Amino acid sequence: MTSTARTRSRTTARRGSYLAGALAVALVVNLLCLVRPRLPFTAVGDVISTAAGLVALIRTAQVFPFAFTDPTTDWVTIVRLSLVSIIVVVSIALLVQLVVLVRILVSGGNTPD
């Protein structure tokens, strides 16, 4: 195995660990919110799980490009544009969830529906 292949293999393994970590964080947060459904706790959980997902997406974008075997379709451009747009959307969602969390904390957890 060449040095480049070993490096790419380690990078892919790290990317996989970020993705698995984001899924594990989201699972734990959602299970805790299921057990204890309080508004402030749920808002903190939303922020944590969205931030973990954003870290996984950014890490995936950092190790891009991947090897695509279909030469007839420009998968590199499609995946790159998809990753960038998803990162933008998740970043906006994180900002919104932070605003909701601050609003809940300022109001003492008693926000009107």
N, C-alpha and C positions, 0 to 999 in steps of 0.2 A: 504494500500500500504506500503510495507516495505521500510526501509531506502535505501537499495541498489536499489530498483526499482525507487524510487524518484530521486536518484542521476543519475541513467542511463537515466531517462526521461529528466532531466535537461541537461545532457551532449548531448543527441541526439538533443534536442532543440537548443543548442548552435551550434552544428555541422550544423544543418539546417540553422541557421542564417548566418554562414560563407559561406555556399554554395549560399544562396540567395544573400548575399552581393557581392560575386564574380560575380554572374550573373548580378546583378544590375550595378556594376562598369563597366563590359564589355559592357552592353547595353548603358549606358550613354556615355562611351568613343567612341563607334562606331557611335552613333548618332551625337556626336560633330564632329567627323572626317568626317562624311557625310556632315554636314553643312559647315565645314571649312577644306577642304582637303589640308592642307599644310604639307609638308614632316616632319619638326621638330615636329609639333603638333601630327601627326600620330605616329611618333616614340615614343614620350612620352606616348601616349595612349596605344601603344602596350606593353610598359614596365609596365605601371600601371595595365592593365587588366591581363597580365600574372602573375605579382606578386600577385594580388588578387586571381587568380586561384591556385597558388602555396600555398598560406596561407590556402585556403579551403582544398586542398589535404592533407597538413601536419596535419591540425586539424582533418580531417577524419581518418588519420592513427593513430593519438594519441588516439582516442577513440575506435579503433579496439580492439577486435574482435566483430563482430555482431552475432546475433543469426540466425543460418541457420537451416531450418527444414528438409532438405534432407540428411539423414545419408549415402546414398550410394555414394555421391560425396564429395570429400574433398574440400568444398567451401572455408574454411578458408585459406588453402594454396593457392588456385587459386586467391582469392581476395587479399591476402597479397602480393603475387608476382606481381599482376597487379598494386596495389597501389605503390609499391616500384619502379617498372619500369616506371610508369607514372610520379612519382615525379622526377626521374632522367631525363627523357626526357624534362619535363617542366623546370627543373633547367637549363639544357643546352640551351633551347630556351630563357630563361631569360638572360643568359649570352650573347648569340648572339645578342639579342635585345638591351642590354646595349652597346655592342660594336658598333652596328649600330647607336644608339643614339649619342654616343660620336663622332663617325665619322661624323655624320651630323652636330653636334654642332661645331666641329673643323673646318669643311669646310664652315661653314656659311650657311648651308642649300642648297648648290649648289653641289650635288654629281652627277657624271655622271651615267647614267643607265647601 
